Amino acid sequence: MFLAPWVIGFFCLTLGPALISLYLSFTNFDLLTAPEFVGAQNYVRMATADPKFTAAIKVTLLYVALSVPLKLAFALAIAMVLNRGMRGLPVYRAIFYLPSLLGTSVAIAVLWRQLFASDGLVNSMLAMVGIEGPSWISNPNYSLYTLVVLSVWQFGSPMIIFLAGLRQIPTDMYEAASLDGASPTRQFLRITLPLLSPVIFFNFVIQTIEAFKAFTPAFVISGGSGGPINSTLFYTLYLYQEAFSYFRMGYASALAWVLVIIIAIFTAFSFLTTKYWVHYDD
């Protein structure tokens, strides 16, 4: 009885719609007429006759490859600073965590667009030191990197997890290493990283999945177009365009299932590599 709300929600709001979308991925469906079964035609089109699909894949993979390592590195650096102990630590921890709560909101995406506009705050600060900044948002050479910076700014969630992991490392290991003459860099490489590797792995998988699902910043900053020149055309944004701009629900469902497969492959590959770099107590 206690499980019933979750079970009902899972079957009605998660598993049921997922199975329906799997069926729709093999149909031609525009929300107005009955679905027309077309077999694997949507998947064939995706692989052979859709340049925007290829562009969305490239943009998304580049975004994941840049944002996830940078965010984790920055989060770990901040966590190590906080782990040294300081007065008012709970306050700093809450402040640093706040961007993770707000970063995916429409309001923050709008603010980010204003910051990096041609006449925004970033260019105004650069002008103060004699540098003429580009139009970050409308220039395809820079637009994606503004979204990467926004992602890195949302480092609070992995930082909290890193901080909890650092607190579990016995301090006597560092003391023994110091007595043996190990430098701080060597202690970090030989003690911190190996003992923290399960936490790094967890954060890596979670943040990779979240990066693949990123949507709101690209939608708001590009005005829903994925521009300029598809430079911010995230996979989820392209899926949204196909579903709600062109009402090609069958094709959008196929895109959604391909995204599921891509995330599953990346996650499975991450788990297969754990035996080479993740160290557990046993």
VENTA-V897772 format. One record per residue. N is the residue number from 1. PSI is psi as a letter, one per 30 degrees, with the letter a starting at -180 (* if undefined). D_FIRST is the distance of its C-alpha to the first C-alpha in Angstrom with 1 decimal. Layout:
[[N;PSI;D_FIRST] [N;PSI;D_FIRST]]
//
This chain:
[[1;e;0.0] [2;e;3.8] [3;f;5.4] [4;e;5.1] [5;e;8.1] [6;e;10.0] [7;e;9.7] [8;e;10.8] [9;e;13.4] [10;e;14.6] [11;e;15.4] [12;e;16.7] [13;f;18.5] [14;d;19.5] [15;e;19.8] [16;e;20.7] [17;e;23.4] [18;e;24.7] [19;e;25.3] [20;e;26.9] [21;e;29.1] [22;e;30.1] [23;e;31.3] [24;f;33.1] [25;f;34.9] [26;g;36.9] [27;l;37.8] [28;j;40.1] [29;k;37.9] [30;g;39.1] [31;f;36.3] [32;e;38.9] [33;l;39.5] [34;k;37.6] [35;k;37.0] [36;j;39.9] [37;k;39.4] [38;g;41.9] [39;b;40.8] [40;g;41.3] [41;e;43.7] [42;e;41.6] [43;e;41.5] [44;e;45.2] [45;e;46.2] [46;e;44.3] [47;f;46.2] [48;f;49.6] [49;h;50.2] [50;j;48.2] [51;f;50.0] [52;e;47.5] [53;e;44.8] [54;e;47.1] [55;e;47.9] [56;e;44.2] [57;e;43.6] [58;e;46.6] [59;e;45.7] [60;e;42.1] [61;e;43.2] [62;e;45.9] [63;e;43.5] [64;e;41.1] [65;e;44.1] [66;e;45.5] [67;e;42.6] [68;e;40.3] [69;e;43.1] [70;e;44.6] [71;e;41.4] [72;e;40.5] [73;e;44.1] [74;e;44.2] [75;e;40.9] [76;e;42.0] [77;e;45.4] [78;e;43.9] [79;e;41.5] [80;e;44.5] [81;e;46.4] [82;f;43.6] [83;f;43.1] [84;f;46.7] [85;k;45.7] [86;l;46.9] [87;k;46.8] [88;g;44.0] [89;e;41.9] [90;e;38.6] [91;e;40.4] [92;e;41.7] [93;e;38.4] [94;e;36.7] [95;e;39.7] [96;f;39.6] [97;f;35.9] [98;e;36.2] [99;f;37.6] [100;f;34.5] [101;e;32.5] [102;f;35.2] [103;e;36.9] [104;g;34.9] [105;l;35.3] [106;e;37.7] [107;e;39.7] [108;e;40.5] [109;e;41.5] [110;e;43.8] [111;e;45.2] [112;e;45.8] [113;e;47.6] [114;e;49.9] [115;e;50.5] [116;g;51.7] [117;l;53.6] [118;e;57.3] [119;g;58.0] [120;a;54.9] [121;e;54.7] [122;e;55.0] [123;e;58.3] [124;e;59.5] [125;e;59.1] [126;e;60.8] [127;f;63.7] [128;f;64.3] [129;g;65.4] [130;g;67.3] [131;k;64.8] [132;j;64.1] [133;l;60.5] [134;l;59.5] [135;j;57.1] [136;e;54.1] [137;e;51.7] [138;g;54.2] [139;j;55.7] [140;f;54.0] [141;f;55.4] [142;f;53.3] [143;e;50.4] [144;e;47.9] [145;f;48.9] [146;e;48.0] [147;e;44.4] [148;e;44.6] [149;e;45.8] [150;e;42.9] [151;e;40.4] [152;e;42.2] [153;f;42.1] [154;h;38.3] [155;f;38.5] [156;e;36.4] [157;e;33.2] [158;f;34.8] [159;e;37.2] [160;e;34.5] [161;e;33.2] [162;e;36.8] [163;e;37.5] [164;e;34.7] [165;e;36.1] [166;e;39.6] [167;f;38.6] [168;f;37.5] [169;k;41.0] [170;k;43.2] [171;f;46.2] [172;f;48.4] [173;e;48.5] [174;e;50.1] [175;e;52.5] [176;e;53.6] [177;e;54.1] [178;e;56.1] [179;e;58.3] [180;f;58.9] [181;g;60.1] [182;k;57.2] [183;l;57.3] [184;e;54.3] [185;e;54.1] [186;e;54.1] [187;e;51.5] [188;e;49.2] [189;e;49.8] [190;f;49.7] [191;e;47.1] [192;e;44.9] [193;e;44.3] [194;e;43.5] [195;f;41.2] [196;f;39.5] [197;e;39.2] [198;e;35.5] [199;e;34.8] [200;e;37.3] [201;e;35.7] [202;e;32.2] [203;e;33.8] [204;e;35.9] [205;e;33.1] [206;e;31.0] [207;e;34.1] [208;e;35.4] [209;e;32.3] [210;e;32.4] [211;e;36.2] [212;e;35.7] [213;g;33.3] [214;k;35.6] [215;e;36.3] [216;e;36.8] [217;e;40.0] [218;e;41.8] [219;e;40.9] [220;e;42.1] [221;e;45.1] [222;f;46.4] [223;g;45.6] [224;g;43.4] [225;f;46.3] [226;g;45.9] [227;l;49.6] [228;k;52.2] [229;h;53.0] [230;g;49.4] [231;f;49.5] [232;g;46.1] [233;i;44.5] [234;l;41.3] [235;e;39.4] [236;e;36.5] [237;e;39.2] [238;e;40.9] [239;e;37.6] [240;e;37.1] [241;e;40.7] [242;e;40.3] [243;e;37.2] [244;f;38.0] [245;e;41.7] [246;f;42.8] [247;h;39.8] [248;i;39.9] [249;e;36.2] [250;e;36.7] [251;e;38.8] [252;e;36.5] [253;e;33.6] [254;e;35.9] [255;e;36.8] [256;e;33.1] [257;e;32.6] [258;e;35.8] [259;e;34.6] [260;e;31.5] [261;e;33.9] [262;e;36.2] [263;e;33.5] [264;e;32.3] [265;e;35.9] [266;e;36.6] [267;e;33.5] [268;e;34.3] [269;e;37.9] [270;e;37.0] [271;e;35.0] [272;f;38.0] [273;f;40.4] [274;e;38.5] [275;f;40.5] [276;f;43.7] [277;f;42.8] [278;k;39.5] [279;k;40.1] [280;l;37.4] [281;f;38.1] [282;*;38.5]]
//
